[in-house]
Amino acid sequence: MKGDRVEIVVDAGDTTRTYEVTAGRAGRRVETAVRRGVVEVSEVTRSGSVVRTARFMATRVLALVEHPVPREEPAEREARVGRPLGDDPEV
């Protein structure tokens, strides 16, 4: 969902560096994977196409923090919109 983000803190020798990958458009999400000693953080579209990927050596990653966007419950969405989901007066 738009707004999903992941922060990655990496050991850069004498200091640390912080990187952030954010889902910038509606319908995109951020996925993380650890494969063969590499941490991959990717921004992915609804259809599953990867938009961009950040890769880090797993031995250098100090922290990986996921910040998901709070999801709305259907009742909350109905209250915000003012009518039940699927109730279309035009039909």
MOPAC internal coordinates of N, CA, C and O (Angstrom, degrees):
PM7 1SCF
backbone

  N    0.0000 0     0.00 0     0.00 0    0    0    0
  C    1.4413 1     0.00 0     0.00 0    1    0    0
  C    1.5235 1   108.84 1     0.00 0    2    1    0
  O    1.2310 1   121.12 1   -30.66 1    3    2    1
  N    1.3132 1   115.47 1   149.34 1    3    2    1
  C    1.4485 1   119.48 1   178.01 1    5    3    2
  C    1.5179 1   109.25 1   -56.01 1    6    5    3
  O    1.2310 1   120.80 1   -48.93 1    7    6    5
  N    1.3085 1   116.08 1   131.07 1    7    6    5
  C    1.4552 1   120.56 1  -179.12 1    9    7    6
  C    1.5136 1   113.74 1   103.17 1   10    9    7
  O    1.2310 1   119.88 1   162.36 1   11   10    9
  N    1.3400 1   117.84 1   -17.64 1   11   10    9
  C    1.4601 1   119.48 1   174.06 1   13   11   10
  C    1.5231 1   107.39 1   -57.70 1   14   13   11
  O    1.2310 1   120.93 1   -39.95 1   15   14   13
  N    1.3348 1   115.84 1   140.05 1   15   14   13
  C    1.4578 1   117.40 1   176.84 1   17   15   14
  C    1.5137 1   110.18 1  -150.54 1   18   17   15
  O    1.2310 1   121.52 1   -23.22 1   19   18   17
  N    1.3297 1   114.69 1   156.78 1   19   18   17
  C    1.4502 1   122.27 1   178.41 1   21   19   18
  C    1.5239 1   107.50 1  -132.01 1   22   21   19
  O    1.2310 1   120.78 1   -48.99 1   23   22   21
  N    1.3312 1   116.11 1   131.01 1   23   22   21
  C    1.4552 1   121.83 1   175.38 1   25   23   22
  C    1.5220 1   108.05 1  -103.46 1   26   25   23
  O    1.2310 1   120.63 1   -43.83 1   27   26   25
  N    1.3359 1   116.40 1   136.17 1   27   26   25
  C    1.4495 1   121.93 1   179.39 1   29   27   26
  C    1.5254 1   107.71 1  -123.52 1   30   29   27
  O    1.2310 1   120.05 1   -56.77 1   31   30   29
  N    1.3201 1   117.50 1   123.23 1   31   30   29
  C    1.4616 1   122.12 1   176.76 1   33   31   30
  C    1.5251 1   106.85 1  -105.23 1   34   33   31
  O    1.2310 1   121.03 1   -55.77 1   35   34   33
  N    1.3514 1   115.63 1   124.23 1   35   34   33
  C    1.4552 1   121.53 1  -173.20 1   37   35   34
  C    1.5268 1   109.94 1  -121.35 1   38   37   35
  O    1.2310 1   120.56 1   -40.82 1   39   38   37
  N    1.3369 1   116.54 1   139.18 1   39   38   37
  C    1.4633 1   122.22 1   174.53 1   41   39   38
  C    1.5260 1   107.67 1   -75.83 1   42   41   39
  O    1.2310 1   120.74 1   -59.92 1   43   42   41
  N    1.3344 1   116.18 1   120.08 1   43   42   41
  C    1.4738 1   120.89 1  -179.40 1   45   43   42
  C    1.5264 1   110.08 1  -113.86 1   46   45   43
  O    1.2310 1   120.23 1  -136.43 1   47   46   45
  N    1.3081 1   117.16 1    43.57 1   47   46   45
  C    1.4598 1   120.90 1   179.66 1   49   47   46
  C    1.5129 1   111.27 1    87.74 1   50   49   47
  O    1.2310 1   120.26 1    78.00 1   51   50   49
  N    1.3307 1   117.11 1  -102.00 1   51   50   49
  C    1.4585 1   120.98 1  -177.58 1   53   51   50
  C    1.5295 1   112.98 1   -90.10 1   54   53   51
  O    1.2310 1   119.85 1   178.99 1   55   54   53
  N    1.3251 1   117.90 1    -1.01 1   55   54   53
  C    1.4634 1   122.51 1  -178.89 1   57   55   54
  C    1.5289 1   109.93 1  -144.67 1   58   57   55
  O    1.2310 1   120.79 1    -2.47 1   59   58   57
  N    1.3005 1   116.09 1   177.53 1   59   58   57
  C    1.4596 1   119.85 1   173.83 1   61   59   58
  C    1.5207 1   108.48 1  -118.00 1   62   61   59
  O    1.2310 1   121.07 1   -26.81 1   63   62   61
  N    1.3197 1   115.56 1   153.19 1   63   62   61
  C    1.4609 1   121.56 1   176.07 1   65   63   62
  C    1.5182 1   108.45 1  -125.25 1   66   65   63
  O    1.2310 1   121.28 1   -36.39 1   67   66   65
  N    1.3188 1   115.15 1   143.61 1   67   66   65
  C    1.4516 1   120.67 1   179.55 1   69   67   66
  C    1.5188 1   109.07 1  -115.10 1   70   69   67
  O    1.2310 1   120.98 1   -49.98 1   71   70   69
  N    1.3192 1   115.73 1   130.02 1   71   70   69
  C    1.4595 1   122.56 1   177.86 1   73   71   70
  C    1.5236 1   108.02 1  -118.90 1   74   73   71
  O    1.2310 1   120.83 1   -25.80 1   75   74   73
  N    1.3164 1   116.01 1   154.20 1   75   74   73
  C    1.4597 1   120.87 1  -179.52 1   77   75   74
  C    1.5282 1   109.32 1  -137.58 1   78   77   75
  O    1.2310 1   120.96 1   -49.12 1   79   78   77
  N    1.3235 1   115.77 1   130.88 1   79   78   77
  C    1.4635 1   121.92 1   174.45 1   81   79   78
  C    1.5226 1   106.27 1  -115.80 1   82   81   79
  O    1.2310 1   120.84 1   -54.12 1   83   82   81
  N    1.3475 1   116.00 1   125.88 1   83   82   81
  C    1.4601 1   121.50 1  -174.85 1   85   83   82
  C    1.5198 1   110.15 1  -125.82 1   86   85   83
  O    1.2310 1   120.61 1   -38.86 1   87   86   85
  N    1.3328 1   116.43 1   141.14 1   87   86   85
  C    1.4648 1   121.39 1   172.57 1   89   87   86
  C    1.5268 1   106.38 1   -77.80 1   90   89   87
  O    1.2310 1   120.41 1   -73.14 1   91   90   89
  N    1.3142 1   116.82 1   106.86 1   91   90   89
  C    1.4494 1   121.68 1  -170.66 1   93   91   90
  C    1.5124 1   115.93 1   -87.38 1   94   93   91
  O    1.2310 1   119.30 1   161.59 1   95   94   93
  N    1.3019 1   118.93 1   -18.41 1   95   94   93
  C    1.4572 1   121.06 1  -177.99 1   97   95   94
  C    1.5141 1   110.50 1  -124.40 1   98   97   95
  O    1.2310 1   121.20 1   -19.36 1   99   98   97
  N    1.3247 1   115.31 1   160.64 1   99   98   97
  C    1.4625 1   120.62 1   179.09 1  101   99   98
  C    1.5259 1   109.77 1   -62.50 1  102  101   99
  O    1.2310 1   120.58 1   -41.92 1  103  102  101
  N    1.3154 1   116.50 1   138.08 1  103  102  101
  C    1.4586 1   121.41 1   177.72 1  105  103  102
  C    1.5163 1   113.95 1    89.52 1  106  105  103
  O    1.2310 1   119.76 1   172.98 1  107  106  105
  N    1.3055 1   118.06 1    -7.02 1  107  106  105
  C    1.4650 1   119.74 1   178.20 1  109  107  106
  C    1.5145 1   109.88 1   -96.72 1  110  109  107
  O    1.2310 1   121.35 1   -24.32 1  111  110  109
  N    1.3257 1   115.02 1   155.68 1  111  110  109
  C    1.4517 1   121.05 1   179.76 1  113  111  110
  C    1.5275 1   108.64 1  -138.55 1  114  113  111
  O    1.2310 1   120.74 1   -13.34 1  115  114  113
  N    1.3259 1   116.19 1   166.66 1  115  114  113
  C    1.4608 1   121.51 1   178.71 1  117  115  114
  C    1.5220 1   107.77 1  -113.53 1  118  117  115
  O    1.2310 1   120.80 1   -51.16 1  119  118  117
  N    1.3314 1   116.08 1   128.84 1  119  118  117
  C    1.4596 1   121.84 1   179.80 1  121  119  118
  C    1.5200 1   109.57 1  -119.49 1  122  121  119
  O    1.2310 1   120.43 1   -34.90 1  123  122  121
  N    1.3366 1   116.77 1   145.10 1  123  122  121
  C    1.4571 1   121.78 1   177.15 1  125  123  122
  C    1.5222 1   109.36 1  -119.05 1  126  125  123
  O    1.2310 1   121.16 1   -31.65 1  127  126  125
  N    1.3281 1   115.38 1   148.35 1  127  126  125
  C    1.4685 1   121.04 1   178.03 1  129  127  126
  C    1.5225 1   108.66 1  -150.59 1  130  129  127
  O    1.2310 1   121.08 1   -35.04 1  131  130  129
  N    1.3334 1   115.53 1   144.96 1  131  130  129
  C    1.4640 1   121.27 1   174.70 1  133  131  130
  C    1.5165 1   106.51 1  -118.09 1  134  133  131
  O    1.2310 1   121.13 1   -63.21 1  135  134  133
  N    1.3303 1   115.44 1   116.79 1  135  134  133
  C    1.4646 1   121.09 1  -177.42 1  137  135  134
  C    1.5208 1   109.60 1  -137.07 1  138  137  135
  O    1.2310 1   120.13 1   -53.06 1  139  138  137
  N    1.3105 1   117.36 1   126.94 1  139  138  137
  C    1.4588 1   123.17 1   173.59 1  141  139  138
  C    1.5236 1   113.70 1    48.68 1  142  141  139
  O    1.2310 1   120.89 1  -135.40 1  143  142  141
  N    1.3097 1   115.91 1    44.60 1  143  142  141
  C    1.4556 1   120.20 1   176.76 1  145  143  142
  C    1.5146 1   114.89 1    77.93 1  146  145  143
  O    1.2310 1   120.25 1  -166.31 1  147  146  145
  N    1.3307 1   117.13 1    13.69 1  147  146  145
  C    1.4619 1   121.64 1   179.12 1  149  147  146
  C    1.5296 1   108.45 1  -125.42 1  150  149  147
  O    1.2310 1   120.85 1   -47.07 1  151  150  149
  N    1.3277 1   115.97 1   132.93 1  151  150  149
  C    1.4599 1   121.86 1   175.19 1  153  151  150
  C    1.5216 1   106.97 1   -96.22 1  154  153  151
  O    1.2310 1   120.50 1   -56.72 1  155  154  153
  N    1.3320 1   116.65 1   123.28 1  155  154  153
  C    1.4599 1   121.85 1   178.79 1  157  155  154
  C    1.5192 1   109.38 1  -113.98 1  158  157  155
  O    1.2310 1   120.57 1   -49.55 1  159  158  157
  N    1.3225 1   116.52 1   130.45 1  159  158  157
  C    1.4593 1   122.50 1   175.79 1  161  159  158
  C    1.5248 1   105.80 1  -121.79 1  162  161  159
  O    1.2310 1   120.41 1   -60.80 1  163  162  161
  N    1.3421 1   116.83 1   119.20 1  163  162  161
  C    1.4639 1   121.08 1  -173.47 1  165  163  162
  C    1.5131 1   111.49 1  -124.89 1  166  165  163
  O    1.2310 1   120.93 1   -36.64 1  167  166  165
  N    1.3307 1   115.83 1   143.36 1  167  166  165
  C    1.4535 1   122.56 1   169.71 1  169  167  166
  C    1.5176 1   106.32 1   -93.33 1  170  169  167
  O    1.2310 1   120.48 1   -54.20 1  171  170  169
  N    1.3326 1   116.69 1   125.80 1  171  170  169
  C    1.4587 1   122.38 1  -171.37 1  173  171  170
  C    1.5266 1   110.04 1  -125.60 1  174  173  171
  O    1.2310 1   120.71 1   -38.32 1  175  174  173
  N    1.3486 1   116.25 1   141.68 1  175  174  173
  C    1.4655 1   121.08 1   177.47 1  177  175  174
  C    1.5220 1   110.06 1   -81.88 1  178  177  175
  O    1.2310 1   120.64 1    -3.97 1  179  178  177
  N    1.3299 1   116.38 1   176.03 1  179  178  177
  C    1.4748 1   121.05 1   178.33 1  181  179  178
  C    1.5179 1   111.77 1   -59.69 1  182  181  179
  O    1.2310 1   120.71 1   143.10 1  183  182  181
  N    1.3376 1   116.24 1   -36.90 1  183  182  181
  C    1.4657 1   120.15 1  -177.19 1  185  183  182
  C    1.5278 1   112.57 1   -79.86 1  186  185  183
  O    1.2310 1   119.92 1   174.21 1  187  186  185
  N    1.3314 1   117.76 1    -5.79 1  187  186  185
  C    1.4529 1   120.63 1   177.58 1  189  187  186
  C    1.5112 1   114.59 1    98.81 1  190  189  187
  O    1.2310 1   119.72 1  -177.79 1  191  190  189
  N    1.3271 1   118.14 1     2.21 1  191  190  189
  C    1.4646 1   121.30 1   178.05 1  193  191  190
  C    1.5234 1   109.53 1   -75.77 1  194  193  191
  O    1.2310 1   121.13 1   -44.99 1  195  194  193
  N    1.3279 1   115.45 1   135.01 1  195  194  193
  C    1.4571 1   120.60 1   179.57 1  197  195  194
  C    1.5234 1   108.93 1   -81.99 1  198  197  195
  O    1.2310 1   120.55 1   -53.47 1  199  198  197
  N    1.3343 1   116.56 1   126.53 1  199  198  197
  C    1.4575 1   121.78 1   179.30 1  201  199  198
  C    1.5267 1   109.90 1   -86.77 1  202  201  199
  O    1.2310 1   120.91 1   131.75 1  203  202  201
  N    1.3185 1   115.86 1   -48.25 1  203  202  201
  C    1.4653 1   120.95 1   177.21 1  205  203  202
  C    1.5098 1   109.59 1  -154.16 1  206  205  203
  O    1.2310 1   121.16 1   -24.63 1  207  206  205
  N    1.3303 1   115.39 1   155.37 1  207  206  205
  C    1.4546 1   121.48 1  -177.03 1  209  207  206
  C    1.5169 1   109.83 1  -136.90 1  210  209  207
  O    1.2310 1   120.70 1   -41.53 1  211  210  209
  N    1.3180 1   116.28 1   138.47 1  211  210  209
  C    1.4590 1   122.43 1   172.35 1  213  211  210
  C    1.5263 1   106.72 1  -113.42 1  214  213  211
  O    1.2310 1   120.69 1   -47.80 1  215  214  213
  N    1.3399 1   116.29 1   132.20 1  215  214  213
  C    1.4699 1   121.00 1  -178.60 1  217  215  214
  C    1.5221 1   109.65 1  -121.75 1  218  217  215
  O    1.2310 1   121.00 1   -41.75 1  219  218  217
  N    1.3333 1   115.69 1   138.25 1  219  218  217
  C    1.4522 1   122.08 1  -179.19 1  221  219  218
  C    1.5147 1   108.99 1  -138.43 1  222  221  219
  O    1.2310 1   120.22 1   -34.08 1  223  222  221
  N    1.3410 1   117.19 1   145.92 1  223  222  221
  C    1.4556 1   120.99 1   174.19 1  225  223  222
  C    1.5239 1   108.42 1   -67.57 1  226  225  223
  O    1.2310 1   120.49 1   -51.37 1  227  226  225
  N    1.3202 1   116.67 1   128.63 1  227  226  225
  C    1.4621 1   121.11 1  -175.90 1  229  227  226
  C    1.5284 1   112.17 1   -60.77 1  230  229  227
  O    1.2310 1   120.04 1   148.78 1  231  230  229
  N    1.3293 1   117.52 1   -31.22 1  231  230  229
  C    1.4644 1   119.99 1  -179.61 1  233  231  230
  C    1.5233 1   111.78 1   -70.27 1  234  233  231
  O    1.2310 1   119.75 1   161.56 1  235  234  233
  N    1.3289 1   118.08 1   -18.44 1  235  234  233
  C    1.4689 1   122.10 1  -179.76 1  237  235  234
  C    1.5287 1   113.51 1   -96.63 1  238  237  235
  O    1.2310 1   119.92 1   166.98 1  239  238  237
  N    1.3241 1   117.75 1   -13.02 1  239  238  237
  C    1.4629 1   120.96 1  -177.66 1  241  239  238
  C    1.5240 1   108.97 1   -78.60 1  242  241  239
  O    1.2310 1   121.11 1   -58.04 1  243  242  241
  N    1.3356 1   115.48 1   121.96 1  243  242  241
  C    1.4612 1   121.21 1   178.58 1  245  243  242
  C    1.5190 1   111.72 1   -92.09 1  246  245  243
  O    1.2310 1   120.65 1   143.44 1  247  246  245
  N    1.3467 1   116.37 1   -36.56 1  247  246  245
  C    1.4654 1   120.35 1  -178.94 1  249  247  246
  C    1.5167 1   109.58 1  -151.17 1  250  249  247
  O    1.2310 1   121.51 1   -34.73 1  251  250  249
  N    1.3126 1   114.71 1   145.27 1  251  250  249
  C    1.4613 1   122.72 1   176.31 1  253  251  250
  C    1.5253 1   105.61 1  -133.01 1  254  253  251
  O    1.2310 1   120.43 1   -70.52 1  255  254  253
  N    1.3313 1   116.78 1   109.48 1  255  254  253
  C    1.4581 1   121.26 1  -173.33 1  257  255  254
  C    1.5195 1   109.03 1  -116.05 1  258  257  255
  O    1.2310 1   120.43 1   -60.05 1  259  258  257
  N    1.3316 1   116.78 1   119.95 1  259  258  257
  C    1.4622 1   121.64 1   178.53 1  261  259  258
  C    1.5238 1   109.38 1   -96.13 1  262  261  259
  O    1.2310 1   120.86 1   -46.61 1  263  262  261
  N    1.3372 1   115.96 1   133.39 1  263  262  261
  C    1.4577 1   122.45 1   178.17 1  265  263  262
  C    1.5269 1   108.22 1  -120.97 1  266  265  263
  O    1.2310 1   119.72 1   -94.54 1  267  266  265
  N    1.3322 1   118.13 1    85.46 1  267  266  265
  C    1.4645 1   118.91 1   179.60 1  269  267  266
  C    1.5252 1   110.97 1   -74.37 1  270  269  267
  O    1.2310 1   121.02 1   -27.99 1  271  270  269
  N    1.3256 1   115.65 1   152.01 1  271  270  269
  C    1.4561 1   121.12 1   175.09 1  273  271  270
  C    1.5170 1   107.32 1   -74.09 1  274  273  271
  O    1.2310 1   119.70 1   -44.99 1  275  274  273
  N    1.3323 1   118.17 1   135.01 1  275  274  273
  C    1.4740 1   119.16 1   177.75 1  277  275  274
  C    1.5257 1   110.77 1   -60.65 1  278  277  275
  O    1.2310 1   120.50 1   -51.21 1  279  278  277
  N    1.3106 1   116.64 1   128.79 1  279  278  277
  C    1.4616 1   121.61 1  -179.79 1  281  279  278
  C    1.5193 1   109.15 1   -85.92 1  282  281  279
  O    1.2310 1   120.18 1   -37.08 1  283  282  281
  N    1.3377 1   117.26 1   142.92 1  283  282  281
  C    1.4599 1   121.60 1   178.15 1  285  283  282
  C    1.5237 1   110.21 1   -88.04 1  286  285  283
  O    1.2310 1   120.95 1   -36.71 1  287  286  285
  N    1.3009 1   115.78 1   143.29 1  287  286  285
  C    1.4508 1   121.57 1   172.30 1  289  287  286
  C    1.5288 1   107.94 1   -78.20 1  290  289  287
  O    1.2310 1   119.08 1   -27.53 1  291  290  289
  N    1.3351 1   119.36 1   152.47 1  291  290  289
  C    1.4685 1   121.00 1   179.16 1  293  291  290
  C    1.5253 1   113.31 1   -54.57 1  294  293  291
  O    1.2310 1   119.68 1   142.87 1  295  294  293
  N    1.3375 1   118.22 1   -37.13 1  295  294  293
  C    1.4696 1   120.75 1   179.99 1  297  295  294
  C    1.5306 1   110.87 1   -65.96 1  298  297  295
  O    1.2310 1   120.26 1   141.97 1  299  298  297
  N    1.3415 1   117.11 1   -38.03 1  299  298  297
  C    1.4604 1   120.74 1   178.30 1  301  299  298
  C    1.5249 1   110.59 1   -67.12 1  302  301  299
  O    1.2310 1   120.98 1   139.68 1  303  302  301
  N    1.3237 1   115.74 1   -40.32 1  303  302  301
  C    1.4594 1   120.75 1   179.82 1  305  303  302
  C    1.5268 1   110.00 1   -64.87 1  306  305  303
  O    1.2310 1   120.71 1   139.53 1  307  306  305
  N    1.3490 1   116.25 1   -40.47 1  307  306  305
  C    1.4657 1   121.44 1   178.89 1  309  307  306
  C    1.5224 1   110.45 1   -63.02 1  310  309  307
  O    1.2310 1   120.13 1   137.68 1  311  310  309
  N    1.3189 1   117.35 1   -42.32 1  311  310  309
  C    1.4655 1   121.24 1  -179.83 1  313  311  310
  C    1.5220 1   111.00 1   -65.72 1  314  313  311
  O    1.2310 1   120.60 1   143.72 1  315  314  313
  N    1.3344 1   116.47 1   -36.28 1  315  314  313
  C    1.4547 1   120.57 1  -179.43 1  317  315  314
  C    1.5210 1   110.88 1   -71.40 1  318  317  315
  O    1.2310 1   120.11 1   138.33 1  319  318  317
  N    1.3231 1   117.40 1   -41.67 1  319  318  317
  C    1.4617 1   122.30 1  -178.04 1  321  319  318
  C    1.5178 1   110.72 1   -80.75 1  322  321  319
  O    1.2310 1   120.19 1   143.56 1  323  322  321
  N    1.3308 1   117.25 1   -36.44 1  323  322  321
  C    1.4509 1   121.02 1   177.57 1  325  323  322
  C    1.5135 1   115.05 1   101.05 1  326  325  323
  O    1.2310 1   119.84 1  -176.76 1  327  326  325
  N    1.3331 1   117.90 1     3.24 1  327  326  325
  C    1.4575 1   119.54 1   176.46 1  329  327  326
  C    1.5302 1   108.50 1  -151.81 1  330  329  327
  O    1.2310 1   119.64 1   -23.41 1  331  330  329
  N    1.3227 1   118.29 1   156.59 1  331  330  329
  C    1.4658 1   120.99 1  -178.45 1  333  331  330
  C    1.5212 1   111.07 1   -63.70 1  334  333  331
  O    1.2310 1   121.47 1   -27.88 1  335  334  333
  N    1.3227 1   114.80 1   152.12 1  335  334  333
  C    1.4607 1   120.46 1   176.59 1  337  335  334
  C    1.5197 1   109.65 1   -63.01 1  338  337  335
  O    1.2310 1   120.62 1   -41.68 1  339  338  337
  N    1.3101 1   116.43 1   138.32 1  339  338  337
  C    1.4633 1   120.86 1   178.59 1  341  339  338
  C    1.5115 1   114.09 1    82.61 1  342  341  339
  O    1.2310 1   119.69 1   175.99 1  343  342  341
  N    1.3168 1   118.20 1    -4.01 1  343  342  341
  C    1.4586 1   121.88 1   179.82 1  345  343  342
  C    1.5275 1   108.47 1   -91.71 1  346  345  343
  O    1.2310 1   120.18 1   -82.58 1  347  346  345
  N    1.3190 1   117.27 1    97.42 1  347  346  345
  C    1.4500 1   122.30 1  -176.12 1  349  347  346
  C    1.5257 1   109.39 1  -108.97 1  350  349  347
  O    1.2310 1   119.43 1   -69.58 1  351  350  349
  N    1.3194 1   118.69 1   110.42 1  351  350  349
  C    1.4728 1   120.54 1  -176.89 1  353  351  350
  C    1.5189 1   113.59 1   -69.49 1  354  353  351
  O    1.2310 1   119.63 1   165.02 1  355  354  353
  N    1.3238 1   118.31 1   -14.98 1  355  354  353
  C    1.4629 1   122.35 1  -178.33 1  357  355  354
  C    1.5227 1   112.56 1   -75.20 1  358  357  355
  O    1.2310 1   119.93 1   158.77 1  359  358  357
  N    1.3312 1   117.74 1   -21.23 1  359  358  357
  C    1.4700 1   121.19 1  -175.08 1  361  359  358
  C    1.4876 1   111.38 1   -84.68 1  362  361  359
  O    1.2310 1   120.10 1   180.00 1  363  362  361

